[in-house]
Amino acid sequence: MRHSIYIQLATLLIKADLKREQNAWLRKVRRSQYELPFHSEHLLRDIGLDSTGRPLGESLSVTNKAERRVTLMRRIFRTRLST
C-alpha cells in the first residue's frame, strides 16, 4: 500500500526544512580561521588563537549545546514512523 501523495509531499518538505535548518546552524557555528603573520605560538595564544589560527575555547556555550542536542533528539523521535 502506497502512502498518500500529500504525506509524501509533507515528508519531502519537512526533510528540506530540516536540511535548511542544519545548514544554517553549521554556518553559524563553523569555526573561523585567521591568517596572521605571527609564527610564535605564545603570541598567538596571547591574542586568543591556537597554533593553527583558530580561536581558543568553546565555540558554543553549554546552553546552546544542550538546546542543540534536545533539538536533534526531538527530530529523531519525530521522524520515526509508528507501524
mmCIF file of the N, C-alpha and C atoms, coordinates in Angstrom:
data_MODEL
# 
_entry.id   MODEL 
# 
loop_
_atom_site.group_PDB 
_atom_site.id 
_atom_site.type_symbol 
_atom_site.label_atom_id 
_atom_site.label_alt_id 
_atom_site.label_comp_id 
_atom_site.label_asym_id 
_atom_site.label_entity_id 
_atom_site.label_seq_id 
_atom_site.pdbx_PDB_ins_code 
_atom_site.Cartn_x 
_atom_site.Cartn_y 
_atom_site.Cartn_z 
_atom_site.occupancy 
_atom_site.B_iso_or_equiv 
_atom_site.pdbx_formal_charge 
_atom_site.auth_seq_id 
_atom_site.auth_comp_id 
_atom_site.auth_asym_id 
_atom_site.auth_atom_id 
_atom_site.pdbx_PDB_model_num 
ATOM 1   N N  . MET A 1 1  ? 0.837  -1.173 0.000  1.00 0.00 ? 1  MET A N  1 
ATOM 2   C CA . MET A 1 1  ? 0.000  0.000  0.000  1.00 0.00 ? 1  MET A CA 1 
ATOM 3   C C  . MET A 1 1  ? 0.884  1.239  0.000  1.00 0.00 ? 1  MET A C  1 
ATOM 4   N N  . ARG A 1 2  ? 0.607  2.135  -0.910 1.00 0.00 ? 2  ARG A N  1 
ATOM 5   C CA . ARG A 1 2  ? 1.402  3.357  -1.024 1.00 0.00 ? 2  ARG A CA 1 
ATOM 6   C C  . ARG A 1 2  ? 0.833  4.448  -0.138 1.00 0.00 ? 2  ARG A C  1 
ATOM 7   N N  . HIS A 1 3  ? 1.746  5.325  0.288  1.00 0.00 ? 3  HIS A N  1 
ATOM 8   C CA . HIS A 1 3  ? 1.309  6.477  1.075  1.00 0.00 ? 3  HIS A CA 1 
ATOM 9   C C  . HIS A 1 3  ? 0.669  7.509  0.160  1.00 0.00 ? 3  HIS A C  1 
ATOM 10  N N  . SER A 1 4  ? -0.135 8.328  0.747  1.00 0.00 ? 4  SER A N  1 
ATOM 11  C CA . SER A 1 4  ? -0.801 9.397  0.019  1.00 0.00 ? 4  SER A CA 1 
ATOM 12  C C  . SER A 1 4  ? 0.240  10.365 -0.546 1.00 0.00 ? 4  SER A C  1 
ATOM 13  N N  . ILE A 1 5  ? -0.084 10.993 -1.651 1.00 0.00 ? 5  ILE A N  1 
ATOM 14  C CA . ILE A 1 5  ? 0.814  11.977 -2.261 1.00 0.00 ? 5  ILE A CA 1 
ATOM 15  C C  . ILE A 1 5  ? 1.035  13.152 -1.314 1.00 0.00 ? 5  ILE A C  1 
ATOM 16  N N  . TYR A 1 6  ? 0.022  13.465 -0.506 1.00 0.00 ? 6  TYR A N  1 
ATOM 17  C CA . TYR A 1 6  ? 0.146  14.570 0.444  1.00 0.00 ? 6  TYR A CA 1 
ATOM 18  C C  . TYR A 1 6  ? 1.131  14.225 1.566  1.00 0.00 ? 6  TYR A C  1 
ATOM 19  N N  . ILE A 1 7  ? 1.108  12.971 1.999  1.00 0.00 ? 7  ILE A N  1 
ATOM 20  C CA . ILE A 1 7  ? 2.064  12.543 3.027  1.00 0.00 ? 7  ILE A CA 1 
ATOM 21  C C  . ILE A 1 7  ? 3.475  12.564 2.459  1.00 0.00 ? 7  ILE A C  1 
ATOM 22  N N  . GLN A 1 8  ? 3.633  12.114 1.230  1.00 0.00 ? 8  GLN A N  1 
ATOM 23  C CA . GLN A 1 8  ? 4.956  12.135 0.602  1.00 0.00 ? 8  GLN A CA 1 
ATOM 24  C C  . GLN A 1 8  ? 5.457  13.565 0.432  1.00 0.00 ? 8  GLN A C  1 
ATOM 25  N N  . LEU A 1 9  ? 4.575  14.463 0.025  1.00 0.00 ? 9  LEU A N  1 
ATOM 26  C CA . LEU A 1 9  ? 4.944  15.865 -0.142 1.00 0.00 ? 9  LEU A CA 1 
ATOM 27  C C  . LEU A 1 9  ? 5.308  16.489 1.202  1.00 0.00 ? 9  LEU A C  1 
ATOM 28  N N  . ALA A 1 10 ? 4.514  16.198 2.229  1.00 0.00 ? 10 ALA A N  1 
ATOM 29  C CA . ALA A 1 10 ? 4.802  16.729 3.565  1.00 0.00 ? 10 ALA A CA 1 
ATOM 30  C C  . ALA A 1 10 ? 6.152  16.224 4.062  1.00 0.00 ? 10 ALA A C  1 
ATOM 31  N N  . THR A 1 11 ? 6.440  14.945 3.846  1.00 0.00 ? 11 THR A N  1 
ATOM 32  C CA . THR A 1 11 ? 7.727  14.380 4.250  1.00 0.00 ? 11 THR A CA 1 
ATOM 33  C C  . THR A 1 11 ? 8.871  15.066 3.523  1.00 0.00 ? 11 THR A C  1 
ATOM 34  N N  . LEU A 1 12 ? 8.707  15.292 2.237  1.00 0.00 ? 12 LEU A N  1 
ATOM 35  C CA . LEU A 1 12 ? 9.735  15.965 1.447  1.00 0.00 ? 12 LEU A CA 1 
ATOM 36  C C  . LEU A 1 12 ? 9.986  17.380 1.963  1.00 0.00 ? 12 LEU A C  1 
ATOM 37  N N  . LEU A 1 13 ? 8.910  18.114 2.237  1.00 0.00 ? 13 LEU A N  1 
ATOM 38  C CA . LEU A 1 13 ? 9.058  19.488 2.726  1.00 0.00 ? 13 LEU A CA 1 
ATOM 39  C C  . LEU A 1 13 ? 9.682  19.533 4.115  1.00 0.00 ? 13 LEU A C  1 
ATOM 40  N N  . ILE A 1 14 ? 9.325  18.591 4.973  1.00 0.00 ? 14 ILE A N  1 
ATOM 41  C CA . ILE A 1 14 ? 9.920  18.545 6.314  1.00 0.00 ? 14 ILE A CA 1 
ATOM 42  C C  . ILE A 1 14 ? 11.405 18.241 6.222  1.00 0.00 ? 14 ILE A C  1 
ATOM 43  N N  . LYS A 1 15 ? 11.773 17.285 5.375  1.00 0.00 ? 15 LYS A N  1 
ATOM 44  C CA . LYS A 1 15 ? 13.192 16.959 5.212  1.00 0.00 ? 15 LYS A CA 1 
ATOM 45  C C  . LYS A 1 15 ? 13.965 18.153 4.662  1.00 0.00 ? 15 LYS A C  1 
ATOM 46  N N  . ALA A 1 16 ? 13.378 18.878 3.724  1.00 0.00 ? 16 ALA A N  1 
ATOM 47  C CA . ALA A 1 16 ? 14.042 20.063 3.166  1.00 0.00 ? 16 ALA A CA 1 
ATOM 48  C C  . ALA A 1 16 ? 14.215 21.136 4.235  1.00 0.00 ? 16 ALA A C  1 
ATOM 49  N N  . ASP A 1 17 ? 13.202 21.310 5.082  1.00 0.00 ? 17 ASP A N  1 
ATOM 50  C CA . ASP A 1 17 ? 13.287 22.295 6.156  1.00 0.00 ? 17 ASP A CA 1 
ATOM 51  C C  . ASP A 1 17 ? 14.353 21.904 7.173  1.00 0.00 ? 17 ASP A C  1 
ATOM 52  N N  . LEU A 1 18 ? 14.425 20.620 7.508  1.00 0.00 ? 18 LEU A N  1 
ATOM 53  C CA . LEU A 1 18 ? 15.450 20.158 8.448  1.00 0.00 ? 18 LEU A CA 1 
ATOM 54  C C  . LEU A 1 18 ? 16.848 20.357 7.872  1.00 0.00 ? 18 LEU A C  1 
ATOM 55  N N  . LYS A 1 19 ? 17.010 20.093 6.587  1.00 0.00 ? 19 LYS A N  1 
ATOM 56  C CA . LYS A 1 19 ? 18.316 20.285 5.951  1.00 0.00 ? 19 LYS A CA 1 
ATOM 57  C C  . LYS A 1 19 ? 18.692 21.761 5.931  1.00 0.00 ? 19 LYS A C  1 
ATOM 58  N N  . ARG A 1 20 ? 17.718 22.630 5.656  1.00 0.00 ? 20 ARG A N  1 
ATOM 59  C CA . ARG A 1 20 ? 17.979 24.066 5.666  1.00 0.00 ? 20 ARG A CA 1 
ATOM 60  C C  . ARG A 1 20 ? 18.380 24.534 7.059  1.00 0.00 ? 20 ARG A C  1 
ATOM 61  N N  . GLU A 1 21 ? 17.678 24.033 8.067  1.00 0.00 ? 21 GLU A N  1 
ATOM 62  C CA . GLU A 1 21 ? 18.000 24.396 9.448  1.00 0.00 ? 21 GLU A CA 1 
ATOM 63  C C  . GLU A 1 21 ? 19.393 23.902 9.834  1.00 0.00 ? 21 GLU A C  1 
ATOM 64  N N  . GLN A 1 22 ? 19.726 22.684 9.430  1.00 0.00 ? 22 GLN A N  1 
ATOM 65  C CA . GLN A 1 22 ? 21.045 22.118 9.729  1.00 0.00 ? 22 GLN A CA 1 
ATOM 66  C C  . GLN A 1 22 ? 22.143 22.949 9.075  1.00 0.00 ? 22 GLN A C  1 
ATOM 67  N N  . ASN A 1 23 ? 21.957 23.320 7.818  1.00 0.00 ? 23 ASN A N  1 
ATOM 68  C CA . ASN A 1 23 ? 22.960 24.121 7.115  1.00 0.00 ? 23 ASN A CA 1 
ATOM 69  C C  . ASN A 1 23 ? 23.107 25.503 7.731  1.00 0.00 ? 23 ASN A C  1 
ATOM 70  N N  . ALA A 1 24 ? 22.003 26.099 8.148  1.00 0.00 ? 24 ALA A N  1 
ATOM 71  C CA . ALA A 1 24 ? 22.068 27.413 8.798  1.00 0.00 ? 24 ALA A CA 1 
ATOM 72  C C  . ALA A 1 24 ? 22.829 27.315 10.109 1.00 0.00 ? 24 ALA A C  1 
ATOM 73  N N  . TRP A 1 25 ? 22.588 26.258 10.855 1.00 0.00 ? 25 TRP A N  1 
ATOM 74  C CA . TRP A 1 25 ? 23.293 26.075 12.123 1.00 0.00 ? 25 TRP A CA 1 
ATOM 75  C C  . TRP A 1 25 ? 24.785 25.862 11.877 1.00 0.00 ? 25 TRP A C  1 
ATOM 76  N N  . LEU A 1 26 ? 25.122 25.057 10.877 1.00 0.00 ? 26 LEU A N  1 
ATOM 77  C CA . LEU A 1 26 ? 26.531 24.814 10.570 1.00 0.00 ? 26 LEU A CA 1 
ATOM 78  C C  . LEU A 1 26 ? 27.245 26.102 10.178 1.00 0.00 ? 26 LEU A C  1 
ATOM 79  N N  . ARG A 1 27 ? 26.591 26.937 9.379  1.00 0.00 ? 27 ARG A N  1 
ATOM 80  C CA . ARG A 1 27 ? 27.204 28.213 9.011  1.00 0.00 ? 27 ARG A CA 1 
ATOM 81  C C  . ARG A 1 27 ? 27.432 29.077 10.241 1.00 0.00 ? 27 ARG A C  1 
ATOM 82  N N  . LYS A 1 28 ? 26.496 29.012 11.182 1.00 0.00 ? 28 LYS A N  1 
ATOM 83  C CA . LYS A 1 28 ? 26.567 29.864 12.371 1.00 0.00 ? 28 LYS A CA 1 
ATOM 84  C C  . LYS A 1 28 ? 27.714 29.460 13.293 1.00 0.00 ? 28 LYS A C  1 
ATOM 85  N N  . VAL A 1 29 ? 27.910 28.179 13.486 1.00 0.00 ? 29 VAL A N  1 
ATOM 86  C CA . VAL A 1 29 ? 28.877 27.729 14.488 1.00 0.00 ? 29 VAL A CA 1 
ATOM 87  C C  . VAL A 1 29 ? 30.214 27.287 13.904 1.00 0.00 ? 29 VAL A C  1 
ATOM 88  N N  . ARG A 1 30 ? 30.335 27.311 12.592 1.00 0.00 ? 30 ARG A N  1 
ATOM 89  C CA . ARG A 1 30 ? 31.594 26.889 11.987 1.00 0.00 ? 30 ARG A CA 1 
ATOM 90  C C  . ARG A 1 30 ? 32.722 27.782 12.481 1.00 0.00 ? 30 ARG A C  1 
ATOM 91  N N  . ARG A 1 31 ? 33.783 27.158 12.918 1.00 0.00 ? 31 ARG A N  1 
ATOM 92  C CA . ARG A 1 31 ? 34.895 27.919 13.466 1.00 0.00 ? 31 ARG A CA 1 
ATOM 93  C C  . ARG A 1 31 ? 35.648 28.611 12.339 1.00 0.00 ? 31 ARG A C  1 
ATOM 94  N N  . SER A 1 32 ? 35.962 29.862 12.570 1.00 0.00 ? 32 SER A N  1 
ATOM 95  C CA . SER A 1 32 ? 36.689 30.617 11.555 1.00 0.00 ? 32 SER A CA 1 
ATOM 96  C C  . SER A 1 32 ? 38.187 30.528 11.825 1.00 0.00 ? 32 SER A C  1 
ATOM 97  N N  . GLN A 1 33 ? 38.953 30.683 10.793 1.00 0.00 ? 33 GLN A N  1 
ATOM 98  C CA . GLN A 1 33 ? 40.403 30.627 10.902 1.00 0.00 ? 33 GLN A CA 1 
ATOM 99  C C  . GLN A 1 33 ? 40.966 31.958 10.446 1.00 0.00 ? 33 GLN A C  1 
ATOM 100 N N  . TYR A 1 34 ? 41.968 32.432 11.156 1.00 0.00 ? 34 TYR A N  1 
ATOM 101 C CA . TYR A 1 34 ? 42.572 33.717 10.857 1.00 0.00 ? 34 TYR A CA 1 
ATOM 102 C C  . TYR A 1 34 ? 43.997 33.512 10.362 1.00 0.00 ? 34 TYR A C  1 
ATOM 103 N N  . GLU A 1 35 ? 44.371 34.230 9.324  1.00 0.00 ? 35 GLU A N  1 
ATOM 104 C CA . GLU A 1 35 ? 45.725 34.177 8.792  1.00 0.00 ? 35 GLU A CA 1 
ATOM 105 C C  . GLU A 1 35 ? 46.505 35.349 9.363  1.00 0.00 ? 35 GLU A C  1 
ATOM 106 N N  . LEU A 1 36 ? 47.415 35.061 10.253 1.00 0.00 ? 36 LEU A N  1 
ATOM 107 C CA . LEU A 1 36 ? 48.225 36.104 10.871 1.00 0.00 ? 36 LEU A CA 1 
ATOM 108 C C  . LEU A 1 36 ? 49.694 35.826 10.586 1.00 0.00 ? 36 LEU A C  1 
ATOM 109 N N  . PRO A 1 37 ? 50.490 36.865 10.472 1.00 0.00 ? 37 PRO A N  1 
ATOM 110 C CA . PRO A 1 37 ? 51.903 36.656 10.169 1.00 0.00 ? 37 PRO A CA 1 
ATOM 111 C C  . PRO A 1 37 ? 52.721 36.212 11.381 1.00 0.00 ? 37 PRO A C  1 
ATOM 112 N N  . PHE A 1 38 ? 52.085 36.019 12.536 1.00 0.00 ? 38 PHE A N  1 
ATOM 113 C CA . PHE A 1 38 ? 52.822 35.613 13.729 1.00 0.00 ? 38 PHE A CA 1 
ATOM 114 C C  . PHE A 1 38 ? 53.136 34.126 13.655 1.00 0.00 ? 38 PHE A C  1 
ATOM 115 N N  . HIS A 1 39 ? 54.385 33.783 13.905 1.00 0.00 ? 39 HIS A N  1 
ATOM 116 C CA . HIS A 1 39 ? 54.786 32.379 13.882 1.00 0.00 ? 39 HIS A CA 1 
ATOM 117 C C  . HIS A 1 39 ? 55.067 31.869 15.283 1.00 0.00 ? 39 HIS A C  1 
ATOM 118 N N  . SER A 1 40 ? 54.919 32.738 16.263 1.00 0.00 ? 40 SER A N  1 
ATOM 119 C CA . SER A 1 40 ? 55.151 32.343 17.641 1.00 0.00 ? 40 SER A CA 1 
ATOM 120 C C  . SER A 1 40 ? 53.841 31.855 18.259 1.00 0.00 ? 40 SER A C  1 
ATOM 121 N N  . GLU A 1 41 ? 53.879 30.633 18.772 1.00 0.00 ? 41 GLU A N  1 
ATOM 122 C CA . GLU A 1 41 ? 52.685 30.068 19.392 1.00 0.00 ? 41 GLU A CA 1 
ATOM 123 C C  . GLU A 1 41 ? 52.269 30.873 20.621 1.00 0.00 ? 41 GLU A C  1 
ATOM 124 N N  . HIS A 1 42 ? 53.250 31.437 21.325 1.00 0.00 ? 42 HIS A N  1 
ATOM 125 C CA . HIS A 1 42 ? 52.949 32.217 22.529 1.00 0.00 ? 42 HIS A CA 1 
ATOM 126 C C  . HIS A 1 42 ? 52.218 33.516 22.176 1.00 0.00 ? 42 HIS A C  1 
ATOM 127 N N  . LEU A 1 43 ? 52.645 34.183 21.104 1.00 0.00 ? 43 LEU A N  1 
ATOM 128 C CA . LEU A 1 43 ? 51.952 35.405 20.692 1.00 0.00 ? 43 LEU A CA 1 
ATOM 129 C C  . LEU A 1 43 ? 50.517 35.107 20.261 1.00 0.00 ? 43 LEU A C  1 
ATOM 130 N N  . LEU A 1 44 ? 50.346 34.016 19.536 1.00 0.00 ? 44 LEU A N  1 
ATOM 131 C CA . LEU A 1 44 ? 49.004 33.644 19.107 1.00 0.00 ? 44 LEU A CA 1 
ATOM 132 C C  . LEU A 1 44 ? 48.113 33.325 20.305 1.00 0.00 ? 44 LEU A C  1 
ATOM 133 N N  . ARG A 1 45 ? 48.669 32.622 21.286 1.00 0.00 ? 45 ARG A N  1 
ATOM 134 C CA . ARG A 1 45 ? 47.893 32.283 22.473 1.00 0.00 ? 45 ARG A CA 1 
ATOM 135 C C  . ARG A 1 45 ? 47.517 33.537 23.259 1.00 0.00 ? 45 ARG A C  1 
ATOM 136 N N  . ASP A 1 46 ? 48.402 34.540 23.260 1.00 0.00 ? 46 ASP A N  1 
ATOM 137 C CA . ASP A 1 46 ? 48.113 35.789 23.967 1.00 0.00 ? 46 ASP A CA 1 
ATOM 138 C C  . ASP A 1 46 ? 46.912 36.522 23.368 1.00 0.00 ? 46 ASP A C  1 
ATOM 139 N N  . ILE A 1 47 ? 46.722 36.405 22.061 1.00 0.00 ? 47 ILE A N  1 
ATOM 140 C CA . ILE A 1 47 ? 45.582 37.089 21.440 1.00 0.00 ? 47 ILE A CA 1 
ATOM 141 C C  . ILE A 1 47 ? 44.374 36.164 21.293 1.00 0.00 ? 47 ILE A C  1 
ATOM 142 N N  . GLY A 1 48 ? 44.474 34.928 21.819 1.00 0.00 ? 48 GLY A N  1 
ATOM 143 C CA . GLY A 1 48 ? 43.318 34.033 21.860 1.00 0.00 ? 48 GLY A CA 1 
ATOM 144 C C  . GLY A 1 48 ? 43.197 33.071 20.704 1.00 0.00 ? 48 GLY A C  1 
ATOM 145 N N  . LEU A 1 49 ? 44.303 32.761 20.026 1.00 0.00 ? 49 LEU A N  1 
ATOM 146 C CA . LEU A 1 49 ? 44.265 31.816 18.911 1.00 0.00 ? 49 LEU A CA 1 
ATOM 147 C C  . LEU A 1 49 ? 45.212 30.663 19.193 1.00 0.00 ? 49 LEU A C  1 
ATOM 148 N N  . ASP A 1 50 ? 44.915 29.486 18.624 1.00 0.00 ? 50 ASP A N  1 
ATOM 149 C CA . ASP A 1 50 ? 45.856 28.383 18.763 1.00 0.00 ? 50 ASP A CA 1 
ATOM 150 C C  . ASP A 1 50 ? 46.868 28.430 17.618 1.00 0.00 ? 50 ASP A C  1 
ATOM 151 N N  . SER A 1 51 ? 47.745 27.440 17.546 1.00 0.00 ? 51 SER A N  1 
ATOM 152 C CA . SER A 1 51 ? 48.833 27.488 16.566 1.00 0.00 ? 51 SER A CA 1 
ATOM 153 C C  . SER A 1 51 ? 48.344 27.401 15.120 1.00 0.00 ? 51 SER A C  1 
ATOM 154 N N  . THR A 1 52 ? 47.125 26.907 14.897 1.00 0.00 ? 52 THR A N  1 
ATOM 155 C CA . THR A 1 52 ? 46.588 26.824 13.535 1.00 0.00 ? 52 THR A CA 1 
ATOM 156 C C  . THR A 1 52 ? 45.834 28.078 13.128 1.00 0.00 ? 52 THR A C  1 
ATOM 157 N N  . GLY A 1 53 ? 45.658 29.030 14.060 1.00 0.00 ? 53 GLY A N  1 
ATOM 158 C CA . GLY A 1 53 ? 44.955 30.266 13.750 1.00 0.00 ? 53 GLY A CA 1 
ATOM 159 C C  . GLY A 1 53 ? 43.482 30.243 14.091 1.00 0.00 ? 53 GLY A C  1 
ATOM 160 N N  . ARG A 1 54 ? 43.044 29.208 14.785 1.00 0.00 ? 54 ARG A N  1 
ATOM 161 C CA . ARG A 1 54 ? 41.636 29.115 15.179 1.00 0.00 ? 54 ARG A CA 1 
ATOM 162 C C  . ARG A 1 54 ? 41.459 29.640 16.600 1.00 0.00 ? 54 ARG A C  1 
ATOM 163 N N  . PRO A 1 55 ? 40.282 30.180 16.907 1.00 0.00 ? 55 PRO A N  1 
ATOM 164 C CA . PRO A 1 55 ? 40.042 30.721 18.256 1.00 0.00 ? 55 PRO A CA 1 
ATOM 165 C C  . PRO A 1 55 ? 40.132 29.637 19.326 1.00 0.00 ? 55 PRO A C  1 
ATOM 166 N N  . LEU A 1 56 ? 40.678 30.007 20.473 1.00 0.00 ? 56 LEU A N  1 
ATOM 167 C CA . LEU A 1 56 ? 40.758 29.088 21.604 1.00 0.00 ? 56 LEU A CA 1 
ATOM 168 C C  . LEU A 1 56 ? 39.419 29.037 22.327 1.00 0.00 ? 56 LEU A C  1 
ATOM 169 N N  . GLY A 1 57 ? 39.180 27.971 23.048 1.00 0.00 ? 57 GLY A N  1 
ATOM 170 C CA . GLY A 1 57 ? 37.987 27.872 23.877 1.00 0.00 ? 57 GLY A CA 1 
ATOM 171 C C  . GLY A 1 57 ? 36.826 27.239 23.155 1.00 0.00 ? 57 GLY A C  1 
ATOM 172 N N  . GLU A 1 58 ? 35.692 27.281 23.827 1.00 0.00 ? 58 GLU A N  1 
ATOM 173 C CA . GLU A 1 58 ? 34.469 26.669 23.310 1.00 0.00 ? 58 GLU A CA 1 
ATOM 174 C C  . GLU A 1 58 ? 33.855 27.554 22.230 1.00 0.00 ? 58 GLU A C  1 
ATOM 175 N N  . SER A 1 59 ? 33.378 26.924 21.169 1.00 0.00 ? 59 SER A N  1 
ATOM 176 C CA . SER A 1 59 ? 32.711 27.690 20.121 1.00 0.00 ? 59 SER A CA 1 
ATOM 177 C C  . SER A 1 59 ? 31.246 27.945 20.471 1.00 0.00 ? 59 SER A C  1 
ATOM 178 N N  . LEU A 1 60 ? 30.690 27.109 21.353 1.00 0.00 ? 60 LEU A N  1 
ATOM 179 C CA . LEU A 1 60 ? 29.300 27.260 21.777 1.00 0.00 ? 60 LEU A CA 1 
ATOM 180 C C  . LEU A 1 60 ? 29.214 27.202 23.294 1.00 0.00 ? 60 LEU A C  1 
ATOM 181 N N  . SER A 1 61 ? 28.252 27.903 23.838 1.00 0.00 ? 61 SER A N  1 
ATOM 182 C CA . SER A 1 61 ? 28.042 27.820 25.277 1.00 0.00 ? 61 SER A CA 1 
ATOM 183 C C  . SER A 1 61 ? 27.347 26.502 25.611 1.00 0.00 ? 61 SER A C  1 
ATOM 184 N N  . VAL A 1 62 ? 27.365 26.147 26.882 1.00 0.00 ? 62 VAL A N  1 
ATOM 185 C CA . VAL A 1 62 ? 26.744 24.899 27.320 1.00 0.00 ? 62 VAL A CA 1 
ATOM 186 C C  . VAL A 1 62 ? 25.242 24.921 27.041 1.00 0.00 ? 62 VAL A C  1 
ATOM 187 N N  . THR A 1 63 ? 24.629 26.076 27.205 1.00 0.00 ? 63 THR A N  1 
ATOM 188 C CA . THR A 1 63 ? 23.189 26.200 26.948 1.00 0.00 ? 63 THR A CA 1 
ATOM 189 C C  . THR A 1 63 ? 22.870 25.905 25.486 1.00 0.00 ? 63 THR A C  1 
ATOM 190 N N  . ASN A 1 64 ? 23.672 26.460 24.578 1.00 0.00 ? 64 ASN A N  1 
ATOM 191 C CA . ASN A 1 64 ? 23.436 26.219 23.151 1.00 0.00 ? 64 ASN A CA 1 
ATOM 192 C C  . ASN A 1 64 ? 23.663 24.757 22.791 1.00 0.00 ? 64 ASN A C  1 
ATOM 193 N N  . LYS A 1 65 ? 24.687 24.135 23.398 1.00 0.00 ? 65 LYS A N  1 
ATOM 194 C CA . LYS A 1 65 ? 24.945 22.722 23.123 1.00 0.00 ? 65 LYS A CA 1 
ATOM 195 C C  . LYS A 1 65 ? 23.771 21.862 23.572 1.00 0.00 ? 65 LYS A C  1 
ATOM 196 N N  . ALA A 1 66 ? 23.263 22.145 24.773 1.00 0.00 ? 66 ALA A N  1 
ATOM 197 C CA . ALA A 1 66 ? 22.136 21.369 25.295 1.00 0.00 ? 66 ALA A CA 1 
ATOM 198 C C  . ALA A 1 66 ? 20.895 21.573 24.434 1.00 0.00 ? 66 ALA A C  1 
ATOM 199 N N  . GLU A 1 67 ? 20.650 22.814 24.030 1.00 0.00 ? 67 GLU A N  1 
ATOM 200 C CA . GLU A 1 67 ? 19.494 23.102 23.187 1.00 0.00 ? 67 GLU A CA 1 
ATOM 201 C C  . GLU A 1 67 ? 19.606 22.378 21.849 1.00 0.00 ? 67 GLU A C  1 
ATOM 202 N N  . ARG A 1 68 ? 20.786 22.363 21.279 1.00 0.00 ? 68 ARG A N  1 
ATOM 203 C CA . ARG A 1 68 ? 21.013 21.682 20.004 1.00 0.00 ? 68 ARG A CA 1 
ATOM 204 C C  . ARG A 1 68 ? 20.798 20.177 20.143 1.00 0.00 ? 68 ARG A C  1 
ATOM 205 N N  . ARG A 1 69 ? 21.296 19.608 21.242 1.00 0.00 ? 69 ARG A N  1 
ATOM 206 C CA . ARG A 1 69 ? 21.141 18.172 21.463 1.00 0.00 ? 69 ARG A CA 1 
ATOM 207 C C  . ARG A 1 69 ? 19.664 17.796 21.609 1.00 0.00 ? 69 ARG A C  1 
ATOM 208 N N  . VAL A 1 70 ? 18.912 18.605 22.356 1.00 0.00 ? 70 VAL A N  1 
ATOM 209 C CA . VAL A 1 70 ? 17.477 18.350 22.529 1.00 0.00 ? 70 VAL A CA 1 
ATOM 210 C C  . VAL A 1 70 ? 16.758 18.448 21.188 1.00 0.00 ? 70 VAL A C  1 
ATOM 211 N N  . THR A 1 71 ? 17.124 19.435 20.380 1.00 0.00 ? 71 THR A N  1 
ATOM 212 C CA . THR A 1 71 ? 16.504 19.583 19.062 1.00 0.00 ? 71 THR A CA 1 
ATOM 213 C C  . THR A 1 71 ? 16.771 18.359 18.194 1.00 0.00 ? 71 THR A C  1 
ATOM 214 N N  . LEU A 1 72 ? 18.000 17.865 18.217 1.00 0.00 ? 72 LEU A N  1 
ATOM 215 C CA . LEU A 1 72 ? 18.337 16.686 17.419 1.00 0.00 ? 72 LEU A CA 1 
ATOM 216 C C  . LEU A 1 72 ? 17.585 15.453 17.907 1.00 0.00 ? 72 LEU A C  1 
ATOM 217 N N  . MET A 1 73 ? 17.471 15.298 19.233 1.00 0.00 ? 73 MET A N  1 
ATOM 218 C CA . MET A 1 73 ? 16.743 14.151 19.771 1.00 0.00 ? 73 MET A CA 1 
ATOM 219 C C  . MET A 1 73 ? 15.262 14.219 19.393 1.00 0.00 ? 73 MET A C  1 
ATOM 220 N N  . ARG A 1 74 ? 14.674 15.416 19.462 1.00 0.00 ? 74 ARG A N  1 
ATOM 221 C CA . ARG A 1 74 ? 13.269 15.574 19.062 1.00 0.00 ? 74 ARG A CA 1 
ATOM 222 C C  . ARG A 1 74 ? 13.088 15.222 17.595 1.00 0.00 ? 74 ARG A C  1 
ATOM 223 N N  . ARG A 1 75 ? 14.043 15.639 16.774 1.00 0.00 ? 75 ARG A N  1 
ATOM 224 C CA . ARG A 1 75 ? 13.983 15.355 15.347 1.00 0.00 ? 75 ARG A CA 1 
ATOM 225 C C  . ARG A 1 75 ? 14.003 13.852 15.092 1.00 0.00 ? 75 ARG A C  1 
ATOM 226 N N  . ILE A 1 76 ? 14.871 13.155 15.810 1.00 0.00 ? 76 ILE A N  1 
ATOM 227 C CA . ILE A 1 76 ? 14.985 11.705 15.630 1.00 0.00 ? 76 ILE A CA 1 
ATOM 228 C C  . ILE A 1 76 ? 13.682 11.017 16.010 1.00 0.00 ? 76 ILE A C  1 
ATOM 229 N N  . PHE A 1 77 ? 13.130 11.388 17.168 1.00 0.00 ? 77 PHE A N  1 
ATOM 230 C CA . PHE A 1 77 ? 11.899 10.752 17.619 1.00 0.00 ? 77 PHE A CA 1 
ATOM 231 C C  . PHE A 1 77 ? 10.707 11.127 16.741 1.00 0.00 ? 77 PHE A C  1 
ATOM 232 N N  . ARG A 1 78 ? 10.709 12.332 16.205 1.00 0.00 ? 78 ARG A N  1 
ATOM 233 C CA . ARG A 1 78 ? 9.612  12.790 15.366 1.00 0.00 ? 78 ARG A CA 1 
ATOM 234 C C  . ARG A 1 78 ? 9.605  12.068 14.019 1.00 0.00 ? 78 ARG A C  1 
ATOM 235 N N  . THR A 1 79 ? 10.789 11.743 13.512 1.00 0.00 ? 79 THR A N  1 
ATOM 236 C CA . THR A 1 79 ? 10.858 11.140 12.182 1.00 0.00 ? 79 THR A CA 1 
ATOM 237 C C  . THR A 1 79 ? 10.617 9.639  12.194 1.00 0.00 ? 79 THR A C  1 
ATOM 238 N N  . ARG A 1 80 ? 10.616 9.027  13.370 1.00 0.00 ? 80 ARG A N  1 
ATOM 239 C CA . ARG A 1 80 ? 10.328 7.594  13.437 1.00 0.00 ? 80 ARG A CA 1 
ATOM 240 C C  . ARG A 1 80 ? 8.859  7.361  13.098 1.00 0.00 ? 80 ARG A C  1 
ATOM 241 N N  . LEU A 1 81 ? 8.634  6.427  12.235 1.00 0.00 ? 81 LEU A N  1 
ATOM 242 C CA . LEU A 1 81 ? 7.260  6.108  11.852 1.00 0.00 ? 81 LEU A CA 1 
ATOM 243 C C  . LEU A 1 81 ? 6.726  5.024  12.779 1.00 0.00 ? 81 LEU A C  1 
ATOM 244 N N  . SER A 1 82 ? 5.558  5.235  13.311 1.00 0.00 ? 82 SER A N  1 
ATOM 245 C CA . SER A 1 82 ? 4.939  4.201  14.145 1.00 0.00 ? 82 SER A CA 1 
ATOM 246 C C  . SER A 1 82 ? 4.201  3.233  13.230 1.00 0.00 ? 82 SER A C  1 
ATOM 247 N N  . THR A 1 83 ? 4.623  1.992  13.279 1.00 0.00 ? 83 THR A N  1 
ATOM 248 C CA . THR A 1 83 ? 3.991  0.990  12.407 1.00 0.00 ? 83 THR A CA 1 
ATOM 249 C C  . THR A 1 83 ? 3.403  -0.122 13.222 1.00 0.00 ? 83 THR A C  1 
# 
